Amino acid sequence: MAEDLEKPKIELDSIKGHIEVIIYVQPDNGFTVARLKEVHKKELTVIVGYLPSIQPGETVICRGIWKIHPSHGRQFDVSDCQVEIPSDLVGIQKYLESGLVRGVGPVFAKKIVERFGIDTLKVIDEAPERLMEISGLGKGKMEKIVECWQQQRSIRKVMIFLRAHGVSPAYAQKIFKAYGDESIERVSKNPYQLAKDIFGIGFKTADALAQQLGLPLHSPERISAGIQYVLWELTNDGHTCYPRKDLIPAARMMLDVEQDLVEDQMTRLSLSKELIHDDINGEPTIWLKTFYAYEQGIGSDLKRLLQSPQTLRSIDAVKACDWVQTQLGIEFAIQQKEAIRKALVDKIHIITGGPGTGKSTITNAILEISSKLTNKILLAAPTGRAAKRMSEITHRKAFTLHALLEWDPITGGFKRSRENQLPADLLIVDEASMIDTPLLFSLLRAIPSGTRVIFVGDIDQLPSVGPGTVLRDLIGSELIGITRLTEIYRQAKGSKIVTNAHRINHGEFPEIHTDEKSDFHFIEAQTPEAIQQIILQLVSREIPARHGFHPIEEIQVLSPMRRGVIGIENLNDMLQNTLNPCDKPFFRAGRRFHVKDKVMQIRNNYNKKTCNGDIGRIEKIDLEEQFLEVAFDDKNVEYDFSELDELVIAYAASVHKYQGSECPCIVLPIHTSHFKLLHRNLLYTGVTRGKKQVYLVGTKKAIGIAISNDQVLKRFTGLEKALKTASAGLPNARQLEFVPAKPG
């Protein structure tokens, strides 16, 4: 029968040359369009295919077929690509000047090749001291080139090993940086460790390598690694633990093994304490050991703080509140007075409320009073921008929590800890809804027992980017005093951003029929394509012309989704080309970077003192020394080329990633194609990021869906239980009647 006949095999052609320029890379899958300079040919060849690791200057042998693209003409569709050391003069020069060898740029590459010709790479390999024959190349420069060349040789060994086992060589440099000369040995011994140690390598990549190395599908090592990986992935969705009944099928599906094997290995991991098994409201639940320790530690430290007497002397909080009104020239509303009085008495207090409810005024009042009692006051916030805003409001130095706790790159932990606590009688933490579980654990350990702590935040915003629902769980434990601010004060009532944010939060449709003088605007567009074009026009021309905002520095596009016509990736591509075009883009980690691009850090990197969500601008791309420099609000940070998967283009960003920041102008697409992510707290958080102007572009139907959907995406955490268990016997906040303290 015809269907039983073997399909004819397609004969593959082979071409060789060096990569002249990369035109396009799809970040998700590495699909690449590049121009290849073939040996002995004048015209450049366009090659296309999944080539996630190739770089300009590299010599490659490509196997594939020739195709005619209807718009772009003749192309070579690559099915397999191998990188080789170049053997011709042009290829050698391109290789050296590409930036692959640190310290050699176009000028020295030309001089070296002119001096040593076809023997250039042999000279660098076997007689590097001869590089001193090049004018202008001193001993220090020569040693640097040799060191990098030797490192590249070691990386090439790792690259060859990985390629032989089906893993992209794009990871070779990161693996070598982590493991050094032991790279091949350690990868061979336990490939699953890569998923834990190397940012960007997931379980599937490690698993594919393990299969190539011959580890059986049913091996305990594989199943154990898979279960733990699923739990680690769930932390990226905000969970610190997960119900056992849901974890088992999730792990089984990923591993493609029988359920009893998953259950057996889960039991073994629990017995060895690598996983922790406990109940929440009668539901058997599983934790990674680390996150269970975080939650138990938070409970223990919170109990310690609540049980300990305050260092600050007691005062008459009512009189203090009256006094500070005179000092600041402000008459407080009843809610504001209550917040100030409680914050002057409670050992730990939470102040929560939306925009315009007076959180900043209350903070300043507390500081004015407390500064008469002590000079040991610390202010902090989870992100650099939030800390900067806190400093502007209070006229006092505010730290990021990471800076406050003093990261130590040598030990890989914070210098401030139980043994070296913070010098504070009062600590005020702003934007507390953004604190995740690991950060709260580290913070509480570093707070002295006598310190008064005040958390300020908005419980109705999205939860932290990191795992946990810290502020919600602290409130839910009922152990801590809380003031909820609900009244909008007169100075904020004139803002449609503020009033519409509260309408959204209360489940009411915002006022969208506004005039040009308003700070809140809705532009109706029915299709994603129309929304995209309106956003492009708004950001590049209309908003800068109307309000005088800088299109990159002072306008931020926020979108709830990564993919699609009005997803983050596509909007970034269009905005990058429009706002900051470049005829010679730089490609790394599947991304295209231009000098002056707006970029975002997407993971906490304490060594660089950068946090997930920090936004900056690219100041420099140094191909010779292989680093990129980003200017953040308070510092310039260098990124080695192997670290660039920590950065993404950020003309458009997710609401979640941007929640700790504010911008003069926010532009937010809202459409039913985002249906799964249309939530009330997401829209509320997006709108409240705008300081002076907010533009919604999309459909009324999508706004209505978001407002009616008040279901906060469920995060599984054990913190509330840990708090109640650790603090059993302590009176909760509802049992504590507020009594003004007597003067001490």
Secondary structure, 3 states (H helix, E strand, C coil): CHHHCCCCCCCCEEEEEEEEEEEEECCCCCEEEEEEEECCCCCEEEEEEECCCCCCCCEEEEEEEEEEECCCEEEEEEEEEEEECCCCHHHHHHHHHCCCCCCCCHHHHHHHHHHHHHHHHHHHHHCHHHHHHCCCCCHHHHHHHHHHHHHHHHHHHHHHHHHHCCCCHHHHHHHHHHHHHHHHHHHHHCCCHHHHHCCCCCHHHHHHHHHHCCCCCCCHHHHHHHHHHHHHHHHHCCCCCEEHHHHHHHHHHHHCCCHHHHHHHHHHHHHCCCEEEEEECCEEEEEEHHHHHHHHHHHHHHHHHHHCCCCCCCCCHHHHHHHHHHHHCCCCCHHHHHHHHHHCCCCEEEEEECCCCCHHHHHHHHHHHHCCCCCCEEEEECCHHHHHHHHHHHCCCEEEHHHHHCEECCCCEECCECCECCCCCEEEECCHHHCCHHHHHHHHHCCCCCCEEEEEECCCCCCCCCCCCHHHHHHHCCCCEEEEECCCCHHHHCCHHHHHHHHHHCCCCCCCCCCCCCCEEEEECCCHHHHHHHHHHHHHHHHHHHHCCCCCCCEEEEECCCCCCCCHHHHHHHHHHHHCCCCCCEEECCEEECCCCEEEECCCECCCCECCCCEEEEEEEECCCCEEEEECCCCEEEEEHHHHHHEEECCEEEHHHHCCCCEEEEEEEECHHHHHHCCHHHHHHHHCCEEEEEEEEECHHHHHHHHHCCCCCCCCCCHHHHHHHHCCCCCCHHHCCCCCCCCC
